[in-house]
């Protein structure tokens, strides 16, 4: 996966990949990672976005770049969250999307 490879290349910390298939319609995969500082978070996000665009992925939507506390990169089937560690701990997305989270009801 391109995004995960870029996270690893940029020395993102505590990379977690969450499979969302069958649990939600927002995406198939969510990646959560940490950068050591706001500058590191920004650099990681920039590298991931550039790699996705260079690989020909459709529209890449990015939020949170000015502050770089939490940058969200949405590529449709993949969502990447890059946090500063203390912000990641506060939001705790891994717990929200843990395996024991109930599945979304299907449309009838």
KOLKEMI-738157 format. One record per residue: x, y, z of N, C-alpha, C in turn; residue number from 0; residue in one letter. Coordinates in nm, 4 decimals, decimal comma. Example, Ala and Ser with C-alpha at 12.3 -4.5 7.8 and 13.67 -1.06 7.14 Angstrom:
2
n_xx->1,3190&n_yy->-0,5690&n_zz->0,7800&ca_xx->1,2300&ca_yy->-0,4500&ca_zz->0,7800&c_xx->1,3200&c_yy->-0,3300&c_zz->0,7800&vodo->0&voba->A
n_xx->1,2850&n_yy->-0,2250&n_zz->0,7080&ca_xx->1,3670&ca_yy->-0,1060&ca_zz->0,7140&c_xx->1,2900&c_yy->0,0030&c_zz->0,7870&vodo->1&voba->S
//
This chain:
108
n_xx->0,0851&n_yy->-0,1176&n_zz->0,0000&ca_xx->0,0000&ca_yy->0,0000&ca_zz->0,0000&c_xx->0,0897&c_yy->0,1239&c_zz->0,0000&vodo->0&voba->X
n_xx->0,0636&n_yy->0,2125&n_zz->-0,0919&ca_xx->0,1470&ca_yy->0,3317&ca_zz->-0,1096&c_xx->0,1506&c_yy->0,4176&c_zz->0,0158&vodo->1&voba->X
n_xx->0,0350&n_yy->0,4441&n_zz->0,0737&ca_xx->0,0297&ca_yy->0,5328&ca_zz->0,1907&c_xx->0,1096&c_yy->0,4753&c_zz->0,3065&vodo->2&voba->X
n_xx->0,0942&n_yy->0,3471&n_zz->0,3328&ca_xx->0,1678&ca_yy->0,2853&ca_zz->0,4437&c_xx->0,3181&c_yy->0,2908&c_zz->0,4184&vodo->3&voba->X
n_xx->0,3587&n_yy->0,2650&n_zz->0,2963&ca_xx->0,5002&ca_yy->0,2720&ca_zz->0,2622&c_xx->0,5588&c_yy->0,4098&c_zz->0,2868&vodo->4&voba->X
n_xx->0,4825&n_yy->0,5129&n_zz->0,2528&ca_xx->0,5299&ca_yy->0,6496&ca_zz->0,2753&c_xx->0,5366&c_yy->0,6813&c_zz->0,4251&vodo->5&voba->X
n_xx->0,4391&n_yy->0,6328&n_zz->0,5013&ca_xx->0,4437&ca_yy->0,6522&ca_zz->0,6469&c_xx->0,5708&c_yy->0,5898&c_zz->0,7035&vodo->6&voba->X
n_xx->0,6017&n_yy->0,4691&n_zz->0,6588&ca_xx->0,7215&ca_yy->0,4003&ca_zz->0,7067&c_xx->0,8484&c_yy->0,4733&c_zz->0,6635&vodo->7&voba->X
n_xx->0,8527&n_yy->0,5177&n_zz->0,5358&ca_xx->0,9705&ca_yy->0,5896&ca_zz->0,4852&c_xx->0,9974&c_yy->0,7180&c_zz->0,5631&vodo->8&voba->X
n_xx->0,8902&n_yy->0,7840&n_zz->0,6067&ca_xx->0,9031&ca_yy->0,9119&ca_zz->0,6785&c_xx->0,9167&c_yy->0,8918&c_zz->0,8297&vodo->9&voba->X
n_xx->0,9360&n_yy->0,7690&n_zz->0,8704&ca_xx->0,9578&ca_yy->0,7362&ca_zz->1,0128&c_xx->0,8385&c_yy->0,7746&c_zz->1,1010&vodo->10&voba->X
n_xx->0,7165&n_yy->0,7600&n_zz->1,0457&ca_xx->0,5975&ca_yy->0,7780&ca_zz->1,1296&c_xx->0,6010&c_yy->0,6700&c_zz->1,2374&vodo->11&voba->X
n_xx->0,5461&n_yy->0,7015&n_zz->1,3521&ca_xx->0,5515&ca_yy->0,6105&ca_zz->1,4652&c_xx->0,4159&c_yy->0,5457&c_zz->1,4892&vodo->12&voba->X
n_xx->0,4197&n_yy->0,4244&n_zz->1,5473&ca_xx->0,2982&ca_yy->0,3531&ca_zz->1,5890&c_xx->0,1928&c_yy->0,3474&c_zz->1,4787&vodo->13&voba->X
n_xx->0,2316&n_yy->0,2975&n_zz->1,3622&ca_xx->0,1393&ca_yy->0,2867&ca_zz->1,2492&c_xx->0,0412&c_yy->0,1729&c_zz->1,2761&vodo->14&voba->X
n_xx->-0,0874&n_yy->0,2046&n_zz->1,2667&ca_xx->-0,1923&ca_yy->0,1053&ca_zz->1,2855&c_xx->-0,2794&c_yy->0,1054&c_zz->1,1614&vodo->15&voba->X
n_xx->-0,3056&n_yy->-0,0134&n_zz->1,1075&ca_xx->-0,3932&ca_yy->-0,0283&ca_zz->0,9914&c_xx->-0,5221&c_yy->-0,0945&c_zz->1,0386&vodo->16&voba->X
n_xx->-0,6346&n_yy->-0,0314&n_zz->1,0098&ca_xx->-0,7649&ca_yy->-0,0807&ca_zz->1,0545&c_xx->-0,8483&c_yy->-0,1160&c_zz->0,9323&vodo->17&voba->X
n_xx->-0,8906&n_yy->-0,2409&n_zz->0,9250&ca_xx->-0,9750&ca_yy->-0,2882&ca_zz->0,8160&c_xx->-1,1191&c_yy->-0,2457&c_zz->0,8440&vodo->18&voba->X
n_xx->-1,1780&n_yy->-0,1688&n_zz->0,7544&ca_xx->-1,3141&ca_yy->-0,1187&ca_zz->0,7723&c_xx->-1,4163&c_yy->-0,1890&c_zz->0,6842&vodo->19&voba->X
n_xx->-1,3723&n_yy->-0,2864&n_zz->0,6053&ca_xx->-1,4622&ca_yy->-0,3554&ca_zz->0,5134&c_xx->-1,5747&c_yy->-0,4219&c_zz->0,5930&vodo->20&voba->X
n_xx->-1,6973&n_yy->-0,3939&n_zz->0,5524&ca_xx->-1,8141&ca_yy->-0,4511&ca_zz->0,6182&c_xx->-1,8529&c_yy->-0,3819&c_zz->0,7471&vodo->21&voba->X
n_xx->-1,7757&n_yy->-0,2814&n_zz->0,7887&ca_xx->-1,8042&ca_yy->-0,2120&ca_zz->0,9142&c_xx->-1,8557&c_yy->-0,0712&c_zz->0,8916&vodo->22&voba->X
n_xx->-1,8230&n_yy->-0,0141&n_zz->0,7760&ca_xx->-1,8685&ca_yy->0,1199&ca_zz->0,7416&c_xx->-1,8548&c_yy->0,1380&c_zz->0,5911&vodo->23&voba->X
n_xx->-1,9206&n_yy->0,2383&n_zz->0,5402&ca_xx->-1,9117&ca_yy->0,2668&ca_zz->0,3966&c_xx->-1,8184&c_yy->0,3834&c_zz->0,3670&vodo->24&voba->X
n_xx->-1,7577&n_yy->0,4423&n_zz->0,4705&ca_xx->-1,6730&ca_yy->0,5604&ca_zz->0,4470&c_xx->-1,5416&c_yy->0,5259&c_zz->0,3805&vodo->25&voba->X
n_xx->-1,4897&n_yy->0,4043&n_zz->0,4035&ca_xx->-1,3613&ca_yy->0,3631&ca_zz->0,3454&c_xx->-1,3424&c_yy->0,2143&c_zz->0,3703&vodo->26&voba->X
n_xx->-1,2429&n_yy->0,1570&n_zz->0,3036&ca_xx->-1,2084&ca_yy->0,0168&ca_zz->0,3265&c_xx->-1,0963&c_yy->0,0010&c_zz->0,4287&vodo->27&voba->X
n_xx->-1,0070&n_yy->0,1001&n_zz->0,4331&ca_xx->-0,8911&ca_yy->0,0929&ca_zz->0,5217&c_xx->-0,8657&c_yy->0,2285&c_zz->0,5855&vodo->28&voba->X
n_xx->-0,8284&n_yy->0,2253&n_zz->0,7127&ca_xx->-0,7881&ca_yy->0,3463&ca_zz->0,7829&c_xx->-0,6478&c_yy->0,3230&c_zz->0,8387&vodo->29&voba->X
n_xx->-0,5603&n_yy->0,4177&n_zz->0,8125&ca_xx->-0,4260&ca_yy->0,4146&ca_zz->0,8693&c_xx->-0,4157&c_yy->0,5260&c_zz->0,9722&vodo->30&voba->X
n_xx->-0,3610&n_yy->0,4936&n_zz->1,0881&ca_xx->-0,3407&ca_yy->0,5920&ca_zz->1,1942&c_xx->-0,1931&c_yy->0,5875&c_zz->1,2302&vodo->31&voba->X
n_xx->-0,1295&n_yy->0,7041&n_zz->1,2360&ca_xx->0,0133&ca_yy->0,7105&ca_zz->1,2666&c_xx->0,0432&c_yy->0,8392&c_zz->1,3424&vodo->32&voba->X
n_xx->0,1600&n_yy->0,8445&n_zz->1,4023&ca_xx->0,2033&ca_yy->0,9631&ca_zz->1,4772&c_xx->0,3318&c_yy->1,0183&c_zz->1,4197&vodo->33&voba->X
n_xx->0,3442&n_yy->1,1501&n_zz->1,4290&ca_xx->0,4691&ca_yy->1,2189&ca_zz->1,4013&c_xx->0,5199&c_yy->1,2767&c_zz->1,5325&vodo->34&voba->X
n_xx->0,6474&n_yy->1,3024&n_zz->1,5409&ca_xx->0,7069&ca_yy->1,3489&ca_zz->1,6673&c_xx->0,6755&c_yy->1,4944&c_zz->1,7004&vodo->35&voba->X
n_xx->0,6417&n_yy->1,5741&n_zz->1,6010&ca_xx->0,6148&ca_yy->1,7171&ca_zz->1,6216&c_xx->0,5213&c_yy->1,7635&c_zz->1,5114&vodo->36&voba->X
n_xx->0,4737&n_yy->1,8871&n_zz->1,5207&ca_xx->0,3865&ca_yy->1,9387&ca_zz->1,4156&c_xx->0,4592&c_yy->1,9444&c_zz->1,2807&vodo->37&voba->X
n_xx->0,5880&n_yy->1,9756&n_zz->1,2829&ca_xx->0,6652&ca_yy->1,9778&ca_zz->1,1576&c_xx->0,6778&c_yy->1,8380&c_zz->1,0981&vodo->38&voba->X
n_xx->0,6993&n_yy->1,7390&n_zz->1,1832&ca_xx->0,7097&ca_yy->1,6009&ca_zz->1,1361&c_xx->0,5750&c_yy->1,5546&c_zz->1,0796&vodo->39&voba->X
n_xx->0,4647&n_yy->1,5864&n_zz->1,1480&ca_xx->0,3318&ca_yy->1,5517&ca_zz->1,0990&c_xx->0,3090&c_yy->1,6136&c_zz->0,9613&vodo->40&voba->X
n_xx->0,3429&n_yy->1,7409&n_zz->0,9450&ca_xx->0,3264&ca_yy->1,8081&ca_zz->0,8166&c_xx->0,4102&c_yy->1,7460&c_zz->0,7065&vodo->41&voba->X
n_xx->0,5337&n_yy->1,7108&n_zz->0,7381&ca_xx->0,6228&ca_yy->1,6495&ca_zz->0,6383&c_xx->0,5723&c_yy->1,5112&c_zz->0,5976&vodo->42&voba->X
n_xx->0,5254&n_yy->1,4342&n_zz->0,6945&ca_xx->0,4698&ca_yy->1,3016&ca_zz->0,6640&c_xx->0,3497&c_yy->1,3174&c_zz->0,5713&vodo->43&voba->X
n_xx->0,2588&n_yy->1,4062&n_zz->0,6084&ca_xx->0,1374&ca_yy->1,4261&ca_zz->0,5289&c_xx->0,1711&c_yy->1,4697&c_zz->0,3864&vodo->44&voba->X
n_xx->0,2638&n_yy->1,5625&n_zz->0,3732&ca_xx->0,3034&ca_yy->1,6100&ca_zz->0,2405&c_xx->0,3581&c_yy->1,4961&c_zz->0,1554&vodo->45&voba->X
n_xx->0,4407&n_yy->1,4114&n_zz->0,2134&ca_xx->0,4998&ca_yy->1,2982&ca_zz->0,1411&c_xx->0,3925&c_yy->1,1977&c_zz->0,0983&vodo->46&voba->X
n_xx->0,2971&n_yy->1,1689&n_zz->0,1877&ca_xx->0,1895&ca_yy->1,0752&ca_zz->0,1551&c_xx->0,1036&c_yy->1,1314&c_zz->0,0423&vodo->47&voba->X
n_xx->0,0644&n_yy->1,2567&n_zz->0,0520&ca_xx->-0,0193&ca_yy->1,3197&ca_zz->-0,0506&c_xx->0,0511&c_yy->1,3203&c_zz->-0,1855&vodo->48&voba->X
n_xx->0,1774&n_yy->1,3586&n_zz->-0,1883&ca_xx->0,2537&ca_yy->1,3621&ca_zz->-0,3134&c_xx->0,2615&c_yy->1,2236&c_zz->-0,3768&vodo->49&voba->X
n_xx->0,2897&n_yy->1,1213&n_zz->-0,2966&ca_xx->0,3004&ca_yy->0,9849&ca_zz->-0,3483&c_xx->0,1666&c_yy->0,9363&c_zz->-0,4042&vodo->50&voba->X
n_xx->0,0576&n_yy->0,9677&n_zz->-0,3360&ca_xx->-0,0741&ca_yy->0,9256&ca_zz->-0,3841&c_xx->-0,1090&c_yy->0,9951&c_zz->-0,5154&vodo->51&voba->X
n_xx->-0,0809&n_yy->1,1229&n_zz->-0,5250&ca_xx->-0,1081&ca_yy->1,1960&ca_zz->-0,6487&c_xx->-0,0210&c_yy->1,1444&c_zz->-0,7624&vodo->52&voba->X
n_xx->0,1073&n_yy->1,1202&n_zz->-0,7334&ca_xx->0,1992&ca_yy->1,0685&ca_zz->-0,8359&c_xx->0,1575&c_yy->0,9305&c_zz->-0,8852&vodo->53&voba->X
n_xx->0,0921&n_yy->0,8528&n_zz->-0,7990&ca_xx->0,0475&ca_yy->0,7184&ca_zz->-0,8359&c_xx->-0,0848&c_yy->0,7208&c_zz->-0,9117&vodo->54&voba->X
n_xx->-0,1422&n_yy->0,8406&n_zz->-0,9283&ca_xx->-0,2620&ca_yy->0,8539&ca_zz->-1,0086&c_xx->-0,3929&c_yy->0,8355&c_zz->-0,9339&vodo->55&voba->X
n_xx->-0,3880&n_yy->0,8393&n_zz->-0,8019&ca_xx->-0,5129&ca_yy->0,8305&ca_zz->-0,7276&c_xx->-0,5959&c_yy->0,9533&c_zz->-0,7580&vodo->56&voba->X
n_xx->-0,7273&n_yy->0,9357&n_zz->-0,7532&ca_xx->-0,8198&ca_yy->1,0451&ca_zz->-0,7827&c_xx->-0,8001&c_yy->1,1609&c_zz->-0,6878&vodo->57&voba->X
n_xx->-0,9061&n_yy->1,2331&n_zz->-0,6620&ca_xx->-0,8910&ca_yy->1,3498&ca_zz->-0,5739&c_xx->-0,8426&c_yy->1,3093&c_zz->-0,4347&vodo->58&voba->X
n_xx->-0,7401&n_yy->1,3770&n_zz->-0,3899&ca_xx->-0,6851&ca_yy->1,3542&ca_zz->-0,2564&c_xx->-0,7262&c_yy->1,4742&c_zz->-0,1721&vodo->59&voba->X
n_xx->-0,8112&n_yy->1,4494&n_zz->-0,0736&ca_xx->-0,8585&ca_yy->1,5578&ca_zz->0,0125&c_xx->-0,7759&c_yy->1,5586&c_zz->0,1408&vodo->60&voba->X
n_xx->-0,7348&n_yy->1,6775&n_zz->0,1827&ca_xx->-0,6484&ca_yy->1,6926&ca_zz->0,2994&c_xx->-0,7079&c_yy->1,7985&c_zz->0,3912&vodo->61&voba->X
n_xx->-0,7101&n_yy->1,7687&n_zz->0,5200&ca_xx->-0,7557&ca_yy->1,8653&ca_zz->0,6199&c_xx->-0,6565&c_yy->1,8689&c_zz->0,7348&vodo->62&voba->X
n_xx->-0,6409&n_yy->1,9845&n_zz->0,7948&ca_xx->-0,5595&ca_yy->1,9986&ca_zz->0,9147&c_xx->-0,4160&c_yy->2,0425&c_zz->0,8933&vodo->63&voba->X
n_xx->-0,3799&n_yy->2,0767&n_zz->0,7700&ca_xx->-0,2403&ca_yy->2,1101&ca_zz->0,7422&c_xx->-0,1916&c_yy->2,2378&c_zz->0,8113&vodo->64&voba->X
n_xx->-0,2693&n_yy->2,3423&n_zz->0,8225&ca_xx->-0,2114&ca_yy->2,4620&ca_zz->0,8850&c_xx->-0,1560&c_yy->2,4376&c_zz->1,0257&vodo->65&voba->X
n_xx->-0,2296&n_yy->2,3658&n_zz->1,1100&ca_xx->-0,1837&ca_yy->2,3436&ca_zz->1,2476&c_xx->-0,0949&c_yy->2,2206&c_zz->1,2604&vodo->66&voba->X
n_xx->-0,1241&n_yy->2,1182&n_zz->1,1804&ca_xx->-0,0492&ca_yy->1,9913&ca_zz->1,1810&c_xx->-0,0522&c_yy->1,9201&c_zz->1,3167&vodo->67&voba->X
n_xx->-0,1597&n_yy->1,9389&n_zz->1,3925&ca_xx->-0,1812&ca_yy->1,8565&ca_zz->1,5118&c_xx->-0,2377&c_yy->1,7222&c_zz->1,4694&vodo->68&voba->X
n_xx->-0,3279&n_yy->1,7279&n_zz->1,3698&ca_xx->-0,3954&ca_yy->1,6100&ca_zz->1,3169&c_xx->-0,4228&c_yy->1,6386&c_zz->1,1706&vodo->69&voba->X
n_xx->-0,3614&n_yy->1,5617&n_zz->1,0830&ca_xx->-0,3856&ca_yy->1,5776&ca_zz->0,9399&c_xx->-0,4611&c_yy->1,4555&c_zz->0,8913&vodo->70&voba->X
n_xx->-0,5713&n_yy->1,4806&n_zz->0,8222&ca_xx->-0,6526&ca_yy->1,3746&ca_zz->0,7650&c_xx->-0,6341&c_yy->1,3771&c_zz->0,6139&vodo->71&voba->X
n_xx->-0,6044&n_yy->1,2622&n_zz->0,5569&ca_xx->-0,5876&ca_yy->1,2481&ca_zz->0,4127&c_xx->-0,6908&c_yy->1,1456&c_zz->0,3669&vodo->72&voba->X
n_xx->-0,7806&n_yy->1,1872&n_zz->0,2799&ca_xx->-0,8898&ca_yy->1,1019&ca_zz->0,2332&c_xx->-0,8722&c_yy->1,0754&c_zz->0,0849&vodo->73&voba->X
n_xx->-0,8570&n_yy->0,9473&n_zz->0,0504&ca_xx->-0,8387&ca_yy->0,9084&ca_zz->-0,0892&c_xx->-0,9539&c_yy->0,8187&c_zz->-0,1339&vodo->74&voba->X
n_xx->-1,0649&n_yy->0,8258&n_zz->-0,0651&ca_xx->-1,1796&ca_yy->0,7423&ca_zz->-0,1005&c_xx->-1,1789&c_yy->0,6123&c_zz->-0,0231&vodo->75&voba->X
n_xx->-1,1130&n_yy->0,5105&n_zz->-0,0760&ca_xx->-1,1095&ca_yy->0,3797&ca_zz->-0,0098&c_xx->-1,0119&c_yy->0,3753&c_zz->0,1071&vodo->76&voba->X
n_xx->-0,9232&n_yy->0,4725&n_zz->0,1140&ca_xx->-0,8230&ca_yy->0,4760&ca_zz->0,2220&c_xx->-0,8285&c_yy->0,6132&c_zz->0,2891&vodo->77&voba->X
n_xx->-0,8280&n_yy->0,6107&n_zz->0,4217&ca_xx->-0,8206&ca_yy->0,7333&ca_zz->0,5006&c_xx->-0,6957&c_yy->0,7231&c_zz->0,5871&vodo->78&voba->X
n_xx->-0,6146&n_yy->0,8281&n_zz->0,5852&ca_xx->-0,4914&ca_yy->0,8308&ca_zz->0,6640&c_xx->-0,5025&c_yy->0,9438&c_zz->0,7661&vodo->79&voba->X
n_xx->-0,4759&n_yy->0,9112&n_zz->0,8923&ca_xx->-0,4719&ca_yy->1,0107&ca_zz->0,9993&c_xx->-0,3284&c_yy->1,0174&c_zz->1,0497&vodo->80&voba->X
n_xx->-0,2717&n_yy->1,1363&n_zz->1,0536&ca_xx->-0,1376&ca_yy->1,1550&ca_zz->1,1093&c_xx->-0,1511&c_yy->1,2556&c_zz->1,2242&vodo->81&voba->X
n_xx->-0,1114&n_yy->1,2130&n_zz->1,3431&ca_xx->-0,1305&ca_yy->1,2914&ca_zz->1,4645&c_xx->0,0014&c_yy->1,3255&c_zz->1,5321&vodo->82&voba->X
n_xx->-0,0003&n_yy->1,4318&n_zz->1,6123&ca_xx->0,1014&ca_yy->1,4467&ca_zz->1,7164&c_xx->0,0587&c_yy->1,3505&c_zz->1,8262&vodo->83&voba->X
n_xx->0,1515&n_yy->1,2887&n_zz->1,9002&ca_xx->0,1158&ca_yy->1,1835&ca_zz->1,9964&c_xx->0,0092&c_yy->1,2226&c_zz->2,0982&vodo->84&voba->X
n_xx->0,0180&n_yy->1,3426&n_zz->2,1542&ca_xx->-0,0798&ca_yy->1,3805&ca_zz->2,2570&c_xx->-0,2198&c_yy->1,3994&c_zz->2,1988&vodo->85&voba->X
n_xx->-0,2283&n_yy->1,4440&n_zz->2,0746&ca_xx->-0,3578&ca_yy->1,4601&ca_zz->2,0084&c_xx->-0,4150&c_yy->1,3227&c_zz->1,9745&vodo->86&voba->X
n_xx->-0,3297&n_yy->1,2330&n_zz->1,9301&ca_xx->-0,3736&ca_yy->1,0968&ca_zz->1,9005&c_xx->-0,4290&c_yy->1,0295&c_zz->2,0260&vodo->87&voba->X
n_xx->-0,3616&n_yy->1,0476&n_zz->2,1365&ca_xx->-0,4087&ca_yy->0,9897&ca_zz->2,2619&c_xx->-0,5435&c_yy->1,0448&c_zz->2,3035&vodo->88&voba->X
n_xx->-0,5650&n_yy->1,1734&n_zz->2,2795&ca_xx->-0,6910&ca_yy->1,2362&ca_zz->2,3166&c_xx->-0,8076&c_yy->1,1794&c_zz->2,2358&vodo->89&voba->X
n_xx->-0,7911&n_yy->1,1675&n_zz->2,1038&ca_xx->-0,9000&ca_yy->1,1207&ca_zz->2,0183&c_xx->-0,9134&c_yy->0,9684&c_zz->2,0159&vodo->90&voba->X
n_xx->-0,8040&n_yy->0,8967&n_zz->2,0329&ca_xx->-0,8030&ca_yy->0,7510&ca_zz->2,0455&c_xx->-0,8865&c_yy->0,6804&c_zz->1,9374&vodo->91&voba->X
n_xx->-0,8593&n_yy->0,7112&n_zz->1,8108&ca_xx->-0,9342&ca_yy->0,6508&ca_zz->1,7013&c_xx->-0,9245&c_yy->0,4994&c_zz->1,6986&vodo->92&voba->X
n_xx->-0,8128&n_yy->0,4447&n_zz->1,7418&ca_xx->-0,7987&ca_yy->0,2991&ca_zz->1,7414&c_xx->-0,9061&c_yy->0,2343&c_zz->1,8277&vodo->93&voba->X
n_xx->-0,9378&n_yy->0,2939&n_zz->1,9407&ca_xx->-1,0414&ca_yy->0,2379&ca_zz->2,0275&c_xx->-1,1790&c_yy->0,2530&c_zz->1,9641&vodo->94&voba->X
n_xx->-1,2041&n_yy->0,3698&n_zz->1,9042&ca_xx->-1,3337&ca_yy->0,3934&ca_zz->1,8402&c_xx->-1,3590&c_yy->0,2902&c_zz->1,7304&vodo->95&voba->X
n_xx->-1,2558&n_yy->0,2568&n_zz->1,6543&ca_xx->-1,2698&ca_yy->0,1653&ca_zz->1,5419&c_xx->-1,2186&c_yy->0,0251&c_zz->1,5729&vodo->96&voba->X
n_xx->-1,2099&n_yy->-0,0104&n_zz->1,6992&ca_xx->-1,1584&ca_yy->-0,1422&ca_zz->1,7374&c_xx->-1,2480&c_yy->-0,2529&c_zz->1,6833&vodo->97&voba->X
n_xx->-1,1963&n_yy->-0,3743&n_zz->1,6880&ca_xx->-1,2668&ca_yy->-0,4900&ca_zz->1,6306&c_xx->-1,4012&c_yy->-0,5150&c_zz->1,6964&vodo->98&voba->X
n_xx->-1,4195&n_yy->-0,4745&n_zz->1,8210&ca_xx->-1,5467&ca_yy->-0,5012&ca_zz->1,8880&c_xx->-1,6513&c_yy->-0,3928&c_zz->1,8640&vodo->99&voba->X
n_xx->-1,6188&n_yy->-0,2967&n_zz->1,7771&ca_xx->-1,7158&ca_yy->-0,1923&ca_zz->1,7431&c_xx->-1,8283&c_yy->-0,2558&c_zz->1,6612&vodo->100&voba->X
n_xx->-1,9550&n_yy->-0,2250&n_zz->1,6946&ca_xx->-2,0663&ca_yy->-0,2828&ca_zz->1,6189&c_xx->-2,0635&c_yy->-0,2400&c_zz->1,4721&vodo->101&voba->X
n_xx->-2,1094&n_yy->-0,3300&n_zz->1,3857&ca_xx->-2,1183&ca_yy->-0,2986&ca_zz->1,2440&c_xx->-2,2339&c_yy->-0,2035&c_zz->1,2210&vodo->102&voba->X
n_xx->-2,2219&n_yy->-0,1242&n_zz->1,1117&ca_xx->-2,3306&ca_yy->-0,0346&ca_zz->1,0751&c_xx->-2,4461&c_yy->-0,1157&c_zz->1,0192&vodo->103&voba->X
n_xx->-2,5700&n_yy->-0,0741&n_zz->1,0481&ca_xx->-2,6831&ca_yy->-0,1467&ca_zz->0,9919&c_xx->-2,6872&c_yy->-0,1304&c_zz->0,8405&vodo->104&voba->X
n_xx->-2,7286&n_yy->-0,2339&n_zz->0,7733&ca_xx->-2,7388&ca_yy->-0,2291&ca_zz->0,6274&c_xx->-2,8731&c_yy->-0,1681&c_zz->0,5880&vodo->105&voba->X
n_xx->-2,8728&n_yy->-0,0989&n_zz->0,4734&ca_xx->-2,9981&ca_yy->-0,0445&ca_zz->0,4212&c_xx->-3,0895&c_yy->-0,1581&c_zz->0,3821&vodo->106&voba->X
n_xx->-3,2173&n_yy->-0,1426&n_zz->0,4107&ca_xx->-3,3151&ca_yy->-0,2475&ca_zz->0,3762&c_xx->-3,3648&c_yy->-0,2307&c_zz->0,2371&vodo->107&voba->X
//
